[in-house]
Amino acid sequence: MLFVGPAHDAGNWDVIKSLFSAGALNDDQRAMLLSGRSGAGRTSAGPVICACFGVGRTTICDAIAGGARSAADIGARLKAGTNCGSCIPELRRLIAETAIDALPQAAAAR
């Protein structure tokens, strides 16, 4: 498979592998495979960060962009980090990364 585009839009490899191993694809699965997007037009959830609930990086970053400012906020919105807790350090890293990325934009807006 060759995907061309931003790395954060790369397909979910586990989903793609399962489609290739399926005996036959329905129309929605075929469209998802060809477009790299789900049938509803949403992009991939990204690499799984929270294994307990299958929450991907893109979904978590979208929650952060939508105002989640702590691991508890993300847990309340997505359940990520609310079971075994092993993904909490990664959630905190993504929150910090987003805050750092937002600094130049905030300074430019002033």
DSSP file (Angstrom, degrees, kcal/mol; ACC not computed):
  #  RESIDUE AA STRUCTURE BP1 BP2  ACC     N-H-->O    O-->H-N    N-H-->O    O-->H-N    TCO  KAPPA ALPHA  PHI   PSI    X-CA   Y-CA   Z-CA
    1    1 A M              0   0    0      0, 0.0     2,-0.5     0, 0.0     0, 0.0   0.000 360.0 360.0 360.0 142.7    0.0    0.0    0.0
    2    2 A L        -     0   0    0      2,-0.0     2,-0.5     0, 0.0     0, 0.0  -0.983 360.0-172.2-128.6 119.9    1.1    3.5   -0.7
    3    3 A F        -     0   0    0     -2,-0.5     2,-0.5     2,-0.1     7,-0.1  -0.942   5.9-161.8-109.7 132.7   -0.6    6.4    1.0
    4    4 A V        +     0   0    0     -2,-0.5    -2,-0.0     2,-0.0     3,-0.0  -0.965  49.5  60.3-116.2 122.6    0.3    9.9   -0.2
    5    5 A G  S    S-     0   0    0     -2,-0.5     5,-0.1     5,-0.0    -2,-0.1  -0.919  91.4 -21.8 152.7-175.8   -0.5   12.8    2.2
    6    6 A P    >   -     0   0    0      0, 0.0     3,-1.7     0, 0.0     4,-0.2  -0.287  57.7-124.1 -60.6 144.2    0.2   14.1    5.6
    7    7 A A  G >  S+     0   0    0      1,-0.3     3,-1.7     2,-0.2    -4,-0.0   0.841 109.5  61.4 -59.6 -35.4    1.5   11.5    8.1
    8    8 A H  G 3  S+     0   0    0      1,-0.3    -1,-0.3    38,-0.1    50,-0.1   0.662 102.0  53.9 -69.5 -12.7   -1.3   12.2   10.6
    9    9 A D  G <  S+     0   0    0     -3,-1.7    35,-0.3    34,-0.1    -1,-0.3   0.326  79.3 130.3 -98.7   6.2   -3.9   11.2    7.9
   10   10 A A    <   -     0   0    0     -3,-1.7    36,-0.2    -4,-0.2    34,-0.1  -0.253  65.5 -99.6 -60.1 147.9   -2.3    7.8    7.3
   11   11 A G        -     0   0    0      1,-0.1     2,-0.9    34,-0.1    -1,-0.1  -0.161  36.4 -96.7 -65.7 161.6   -4.7    4.9    7.4
   12   12 A N     >  -     0   0    0      1,-0.2     4,-2.4    -3,-0.1     3,-0.4  -0.734  34.8-154.4 -79.8 109.6   -5.2    2.7   10.3
   13   13 A W  H  > S+     0   0    0     -2,-0.9     4,-3.0     1,-0.2     5,-0.2   0.827  89.5  56.0 -61.4 -35.2   -3.0   -0.2    9.4
   14   14 A D  H  > S+     0   0    0      2,-0.2     4,-1.9     1,-0.2    -1,-0.2   0.913 110.5  45.1 -63.8 -41.2   -4.9   -2.8   11.5
   15   15 A V  H  > S+     0   0    0     -3,-0.4     4,-1.9     2,-0.2    -2,-0.2   0.925 114.0  49.4 -66.1 -44.1   -8.1   -1.9    9.7
   16   16 A I  H  X S+     0   0    0     -4,-2.4     4,-2.0     1,-0.2    -2,-0.2   0.924 110.4  50.2 -62.1 -45.0   -6.4   -2.0    6.3
   17   17 A K  H  X S+     0   0    0     -4,-3.0     4,-1.5     1,-0.2    -1,-0.2   0.897 109.1  52.0 -60.9 -39.6   -4.8   -5.4    7.1
   18   18 A S  H  X S+     0   0    0     -4,-1.9     4,-0.7    -5,-0.2    -1,-0.2   0.860 107.5  52.6 -67.1 -33.4   -8.1   -6.8    8.1
   19   19 A L  H >< S+     0   0    0     -4,-1.9     3,-0.5     1,-0.2    -1,-0.2   0.897 108.5  50.1 -67.5 -38.9   -9.7   -5.6    4.8
   20   20 A F  H 3< S+     0   0    0     -4,-2.0    -1,-0.2     1,-0.2    -2,-0.2   0.804 111.1  49.1 -68.7 -27.7   -7.0   -7.3    2.8
   21   21 A S  H 3< S+     0   0    0     -4,-1.5    -1,-0.2    -5,-0.2    -2,-0.2   0.587  89.7 104.3 -87.6  -9.0   -7.5  -10.6    4.7
   22   22 A A  S << S-     0   0    0     -4,-0.7     3,-0.1    -3,-0.5    -3,-0.0  -0.420  73.7-132.8 -71.2 147.0  -11.3  -10.5    4.2
   23   23 A G  S    S+     0   0    0      1,-0.2     2,-0.3    -2,-0.1    -1,-0.1   0.892  86.5   0.5 -66.3 -40.6  -12.7  -12.9    1.7
   24   24 A A        -     0   0    0     -3,-0.0     2,-0.4     0, 0.0    -1,-0.2  -0.986  69.8-134.9-148.2 151.8  -14.9  -10.2    0.1
   25   25 A L        -     0   0    0     -2,-0.3     2,-0.1    -3,-0.1    -6,-0.0  -0.868  13.2-137.6-110.6 142.0  -15.5   -6.5    0.7
   26   26 A N     >  -     0   0    0     -2,-0.4     4,-2.4     1,-0.1     5,-0.2  -0.391  39.9 -94.0 -84.4 176.0  -18.8   -4.7    0.8
   27   27 A D  H  > S+     0   0    0      1,-0.2     4,-2.4     2,-0.2     5,-0.2   0.879 124.8  50.1 -61.4 -40.3  -19.2   -1.3   -0.9
   28   28 A D  H  > S+     0   0    0      2,-0.2     4,-2.4     1,-0.2    -1,-0.2   0.909 111.8  47.8 -65.5 -41.6  -18.4    0.7    2.2
   29   29 A Q  H  > S+     0   0    0      2,-0.2     4,-2.5     1,-0.2    -2,-0.2   0.909 112.1  49.7 -65.0 -41.8  -15.2   -1.3    3.0
   30   30 A R  H  X S+     0   0    0     -4,-2.4     4,-2.4     2,-0.2     5,-0.2   0.926 112.0  48.0 -62.5 -44.7  -14.0   -0.9   -0.6
   31   31 A A  H  X S+     0   0    0     -4,-2.4     4,-2.4     1,-0.2     6,-0.4   0.898 111.8  50.1 -63.2 -40.6  -14.6    2.8   -0.5
   32   32 A M  H  X S+     0   0    0     -4,-2.4     4,-2.4     1,-0.2     5,-0.5   0.920 111.7  48.1 -63.9 -43.2  -12.8    3.1    2.8
   33   33 A L  H  < S+     0   0    0     -4,-2.5    -2,-0.2     1,-0.2    -1,-0.2   0.909 116.0  43.2 -64.2 -42.7   -9.8    1.1    1.4
   34   34 A L  H  < S+     0   0    0     -4,-2.4    -1,-0.2    -5,-0.2    -2,-0.2   0.844 123.8  34.9 -73.7 -33.7   -9.6    3.2   -1.7
   35   35 A S  H  < S-     0   0    0     -4,-2.4    -2,-0.2     2,-0.3    -1,-0.2   0.698  96.4-128.8 -95.0 -20.6  -10.1    6.6   -0.1
   36   36 A G  S  < S+     0   0    0     -4,-2.4     8,-0.5     1,-0.3     2,-0.3   0.639  78.7  98.8  77.2  14.0   -8.3    6.0    3.2
   37   37 A R  S    S-     0   0    0     -5,-0.5    -1,-0.3    -6,-0.4    -2,-0.3  -0.933  79.0-103.8-131.6 154.5  -11.4    7.3    5.0
   38   38 A S    >   -     0   0    0      4,-2.4     3,-2.3    -2,-0.3    -9,-0.1  -0.220  42.4 -99.1 -70.3 168.2  -14.4    5.6    6.6
   39   39 A G  T 3  S+     0   0    0      1,-0.3    -1,-0.1     2,-0.1   -10,-0.0   0.763 124.2  59.8 -60.0 -25.7  -17.7    5.4    4.9
   40   40 A A  T 3  S-     0   0    0      2,-0.1    -1,-0.3     3,-0.0     3,-0.1   0.435 120.0-108.9 -83.6   1.5  -18.9    8.4    6.9
   41   41 A G  S <  S+     0   0    0     -3,-2.3     2,-0.2     1,-0.3    -2,-0.1   0.547  73.9 137.1  85.2   7.0  -16.1   10.5    5.5
   42   42 A R        -     0   0    0      1,-0.1    -4,-2.4    -5,-0.0    -1,-0.3  -0.583  53.7-117.6 -86.4 150.9  -14.1   10.7    8.7
   43   43 A T        -     0   0    0     -2,-0.2    -6,-0.1    -6,-0.2    -1,-0.1  -0.310  46.8 -72.5 -77.8 169.5  -10.4   10.3    8.7
   44   44 A S        -     0   0    0     -8,-0.5    -1,-0.2   -35,-0.3   -33,-0.0  -0.222  35.0-125.7 -58.9 149.6   -8.6    7.5   10.5
   45   45 A A        -     0   0    0      1,-0.2    13,-1.5    13,-0.1    14,-1.2   0.567  52.1-132.0 -73.1  -7.9   -8.5    7.6   14.2
   46   46 A G        -     0   0    0    -36,-0.2    -1,-0.2    11,-0.2     3,-0.1  -0.208  50.9 -17.0  84.0-178.5   -4.8    7.3   13.9
   47   47 A P  S    S-     0   0    0      0, 0.0    10,-2.3     0, 0.0     2,-0.3  -0.305  82.6-100.2 -60.0 141.9   -2.5    4.9   15.8
   48   48 A V  E     +A   56   0A   0      8,-0.2     8,-0.3     1,-0.2     3,-0.2  -0.474  44.6 169.4 -69.6 126.7   -4.1    3.5   18.9
   49   49 A I  E    S+     0   0A   0      6,-2.8     2,-0.8    -2,-0.3     7,-0.2   0.780  73.3  47.2-100.9 -45.5   -3.0    5.3   22.1
   50   50 A C  E  >> -A   55   0A   0      5,-2.0     5,-1.5     1,-0.2     4,-1.2  -0.861  64.5-177.5-102.6 102.9   -5.5    3.8   24.5
   51   51 A A  T  45S+     0   0    0     -2,-0.8    -1,-0.2     1,-0.2     5,-0.0   0.822  77.4  63.9 -69.7 -31.2   -5.6    0.0   23.9
   52   52 A C  T  45S+     0   0    0      1,-0.2    -1,-0.2     3,-0.1    28,-0.1   0.892 122.3  17.6 -61.3 -39.8   -8.3   -0.6   26.5
   53   53 A F  T  45S-     0   0    0     -3,-0.3    -1,-0.2     2,-0.1    -2,-0.2   0.333 103.5-117.5-116.8   5.1  -10.9    1.4   24.5
   54   54 A G  T  <5 +     0   0    0     -4,-1.2     2,-0.5     1,-0.2    -3,-0.2   0.856  52.1 165.5  64.8  37.3   -9.2    1.5   21.1
   55   55 A V  E   < -A   50   0A   0     -5,-1.5    -6,-2.8     4,-0.0    -5,-2.0  -0.772  23.7-144.6 -92.9 125.8   -8.9    5.3   21.0
   56   56 A G  E  >  -A   48   0A   0     -2,-0.5     4,-2.1    -8,-0.3    -8,-0.2  -0.397  21.4-110.2 -90.3 164.5   -6.5    6.7   18.4
   57   57 A R  H  > S+     0   0    0    -10,-2.3     4,-3.1     1,-0.2   -11,-0.2   0.888 115.8  52.5 -58.3 -45.0   -4.1    9.6   18.3
   58   58 A T  H  > S+     0   0    0    -13,-1.5     4,-2.3     1,-0.2    -1,-0.2   0.910 109.4  49.6 -61.8 -42.2   -6.2   11.7   15.9
   59   59 A T  H  > S+     0   0    0    -14,-1.2     4,-1.8     2,-0.2    -1,-0.2   0.904 113.2  46.9 -62.4 -41.8   -9.3   11.3   18.0
   60   60 A I  H  X S+     0   0    0     -4,-2.1     4,-2.3   -15,-0.3    -2,-0.2   0.927 111.5  50.0 -66.6 -45.2   -7.4   12.3   21.1
   61   61 A C  H  X S+     0   0    0     -4,-3.1     4,-2.6     1,-0.2    -2,-0.2   0.867 108.7  53.5 -62.9 -35.5   -5.8   15.3   19.4
   62   62 A D  H  X S+     0   0    0     -4,-2.3     4,-1.4    -5,-0.2    -1,-0.2   0.897 108.5  49.7 -64.0 -39.6   -9.2   16.4   18.2
   63   63 A A  H  <>S+     0   0    0     -4,-1.8     5,-2.4     2,-0.2    -2,-0.2   0.896 110.9  49.5 -65.2 -39.9  -10.5   16.3   21.8
   64   64 A I  H ><5S+     0   0    0     -4,-2.3     3,-1.8     1,-0.2    -2,-0.2   0.931 110.5  49.4 -64.1 -45.1   -7.5   18.4   22.9
   65   65 A A  H 3<5S+     0   0    0     -4,-2.6    -1,-0.2     1,-0.3    -2,-0.2   0.799 107.0  58.2 -63.1 -27.1   -8.1   20.9   20.1
   66   66 A G  T 3<5S-     0   0    0     -4,-1.4    -1,-0.3    -5,-0.2    -2,-0.2   0.366 135.2 -81.3 -85.7   5.1  -11.8   20.9   21.3
   67   67 A G  T < 5S+     0   0    0     -3,-1.8     2,-0.4     1,-0.3    -3,-0.2   0.370  78.6 143.4 117.7  -5.1  -10.8   22.0   24.8
   68   68 A A      < +     0   0    0     -5,-2.4    -1,-0.3     1,-0.2     3,-0.0  -0.564  17.3 171.9 -67.7 120.8   -9.6   18.9   26.7
   69   69 A R        +     0   0    0     -2,-0.4     2,-0.3     1,-0.0    -1,-0.2   0.339  55.6  35.4-116.4   4.6   -6.7   20.2   28.8
   70   70 A S  S  > S-     0   0    0      1,-0.1     4,-2.2    25,-0.0     5,-0.2  -0.965  83.2-106.4-150.2 165.2   -6.0   17.2   31.1
   71   71 A A  H  > S+     0   0    0     -2,-0.3     4,-2.6     1,-0.2     5,-0.1   0.863 122.3  55.6 -61.0 -34.8   -5.9   13.4   31.0
   72   72 A A  H  > S+     0   0    0      2,-0.2     4,-2.4     1,-0.2    -1,-0.2   0.897 105.5  50.9 -65.1 -40.3   -9.1   13.5   33.1
   73   73 A D  H  > S+     0   0    0      2,-0.2     4,-1.8     1,-0.2    -2,-0.2   0.923 111.7  47.3 -61.0 -44.4  -10.8   15.7   30.4
   74   74 A I  H  X>S+     0   0    0     -4,-2.2     4,-3.4     1,-0.2     5,-0.6   0.912 111.3  51.9 -64.2 -42.0   -9.8   13.3   27.7
   75   75 A G  H  X5S+     0   0    0     -4,-2.6     4,-1.7     4,-0.2    -1,-0.2   0.892 108.4  50.8 -60.1 -41.1  -11.1   10.4   29.9
   76   76 A A  H  <5S+     0   0    0     -4,-2.4    -1,-0.2     1,-0.2    -2,-0.2   0.858 119.5  36.3 -65.8 -34.9  -14.4   12.1   30.4
   77   77 A R  H  <5S+     0   0    0     -4,-1.8    -2,-0.2    -5,-0.2    -1,-0.2   0.877 138.7  10.6 -84.1 -40.3  -14.8   12.6   26.6
   78   78 A L  H  <5S-     0   0    0     -4,-3.4    -3,-0.2     2,-0.2    -2,-0.2   0.495  88.1-121.9-121.9  -7.7  -13.3    9.5   25.2
   79   79 A K    ><< +     0   0    0     -4,-1.7     3,-2.0    -5,-0.6    -4,-0.2   0.225  62.6 146.1  76.1 -12.4  -12.8    7.0   28.1
   80   80 A A  T 3   +     0   0    0     -6,-0.5    -1,-0.3     1,-0.3    -2,-0.2  -0.309  68.0  15.4 -57.6 133.0   -9.0    7.0   27.2
   81   81 A G  T 3  S+     0   0    0     -3,-0.1    -1,-0.3    -7,-0.1    -6,-0.1   0.492  98.5 103.4  83.9   3.8   -6.9    6.6   30.3
   82   82 A T  S <  S+     0   0    0     -3,-2.0    -2,-0.1    -7,-0.1    -1,-0.0   0.431  77.9  42.3-101.2   2.1   -9.8    5.5   32.5
   83   83 A N  S    S-     0   0    0     -4,-0.2    -3,-0.1     0, 0.0    -4,-0.0   0.646 130.8  -4.4-109.7 -91.0   -9.1    1.8   32.7
   84   84 A C  S    S-     0   0    0      1,-0.1    -2,-0.0     0, 0.0     0, 0.0   0.778  80.8-140.6 -80.6 -25.1   -5.5    0.5   33.1
   85   85 A G    >   +     0   0    0      1,-0.1     3,-1.4     3,-0.0    -1,-0.1   0.442  63.2 124.9  84.5  -0.4   -3.9    4.0   32.9
   86   86 A S  T 3  S+     0   0    0      1,-0.3     4,-0.3     2,-0.1    -1,-0.1   0.726  72.5  53.8 -67.9 -18.5   -0.9    3.0   30.9
   87   87 A C  T 3> S+     0   0    0      1,-0.2     4,-2.4     2,-0.1     3,-0.3   0.524  80.3  94.2 -91.1  -5.2   -1.7    5.6   28.2
   88   88 A I  H <> S+     0   0    0     -3,-1.4     4,-2.7     1,-0.2     5,-0.2   0.891  82.0  53.1 -57.5 -43.4   -1.9    8.5   30.6
   89   89 A P  H  > S+     0   0    0      0, 0.0     4,-2.1     0, 0.0    -1,-0.2   0.908 111.5  47.2 -58.5 -38.6    1.8    9.6   30.1
   90   90 A E  H  > S+     0   0    0     -3,-0.3     4,-2.4    -4,-0.3    -2,-0.2   0.886 110.0  52.5 -69.5 -37.7    1.1    9.6   26.3
   91   91 A L  H  X S+     0   0    0     -4,-2.4     4,-2.2     2,-0.2    -1,-0.2   0.932 110.7  47.8 -60.4 -45.2   -2.1   11.7   26.8
   92   92 A R  H  X S+     0   0    0     -4,-2.7     4,-2.5     1,-0.2    -2,-0.2   0.883 110.4  52.1 -63.6 -38.5   -0.1   14.2   28.9
   93   93 A R  H  X S+     0   0    0     -4,-2.1     4,-2.7    -5,-0.2    -1,-0.2   0.917 109.8  48.6 -64.2 -42.8    2.6   14.3   26.2
   94   94 A L  H  X S+     0   0    0     -4,-2.4     4,-2.2     2,-0.2    -2,-0.2   0.884 111.4  50.2 -64.9 -38.3    0.0   15.0   23.5
   95   95 A I  H  X S+     0   0    0     -4,-2.2     4,-2.1     2,-0.2    -2,-0.2   0.933 112.9  46.1 -63.9 -45.7   -1.6   17.8   25.7
   96   96 A A  H  X S+     0   0    0     -4,-2.5     4,-2.4     2,-0.2    -2,-0.2   0.906 111.8  51.7 -63.9 -41.9    1.8   19.4   26.2
   97   97 A E  H  X S+     0   0    0     -4,-2.7     4,-2.6     1,-0.2    -1,-0.2   0.911 110.3  48.8 -59.8 -43.9    2.7   19.1   22.5
   98   98 A T  H  X S+     0   0    0     -4,-2.2     4,-1.7     1,-0.2    -1,-0.2   0.887 110.1  51.2 -65.4 -39.5   -0.6   20.8   21.6
   99   99 A A  H  X S+     0   0    0     -4,-2.1     4,-0.9     2,-0.2    -1,-0.2   0.906 112.0  46.9 -64.5 -41.1    0.0   23.6   24.1
  100  100 A I  H >< S+     0   0    0     -4,-2.4     3,-0.6     1,-0.2    -2,-0.2   0.909 111.5  51.0 -66.5 -42.2    3.5   24.2   22.7
  101  101 A D  H 3X S+     0   0    0     -4,-2.6     4,-0.6     1,-0.2    -1,-0.2   0.815 108.2  53.7 -63.9 -30.1    2.2   24.1   19.1
  102  102 A A  H 3X S+     0   0    0     -4,-1.7     4,-2.5     1,-0.2    -1,-0.2   0.718  90.4  78.0 -78.5 -21.0   -0.4   26.7   20.1
  103  103 A L  H <X S+     0   0    0     -4,-0.9     4,-2.5    -3,-0.6     5,-0.2   0.924  93.2  46.7 -58.3 -50.3    2.1   29.2   21.5
  104  104 A P  H  > S+     0   0    0      0, 0.0     4,-2.0     0, 0.0    -1,-0.2   0.882 113.9  49.8 -61.6 -35.4    3.3   30.6   18.2
  105  105 A Q  H  X S+     0   0    0     -4,-0.6     4,-1.5     2,-0.2    -2,-0.2   0.909 111.3  48.3 -67.8 -41.6   -0.3   31.0   17.0
  106  106 A A  H  X S+     0   0    0     -4,-2.5     4,-0.7     1,-0.2    -1,-0.2   0.898 112.0  49.5 -65.6 -39.9   -1.3   32.7   20.1
  107  107 A A  H >< S+     0   0    0     -4,-2.5     3,-0.6     1,-0.2    -1,-0.2   0.881 110.1  51.0 -66.3 -37.3    1.7   35.1   19.9
  108  108 A A  H 3< S+     0   0    0     -4,-2.0    -1,-0.2     1,-0.2    -2,-0.2   0.806 104.9  57.7 -70.0 -28.8    0.9   35.9   16.3
  109  109 A A  H 3<        0   0    0     -4,-1.5    -1,-0.2     1,-0.2    -2,-0.2   0.684 360.0 360.0 -75.3 -17.4   -2.7   36.7   17.2
  110  110 A R    <<        0   0    0     -4,-0.7    -1,-0.2    -3,-0.6    -2,-0.2   0.485 360.0 360.0 -77.6 360.0   -1.7   39.4   19.6
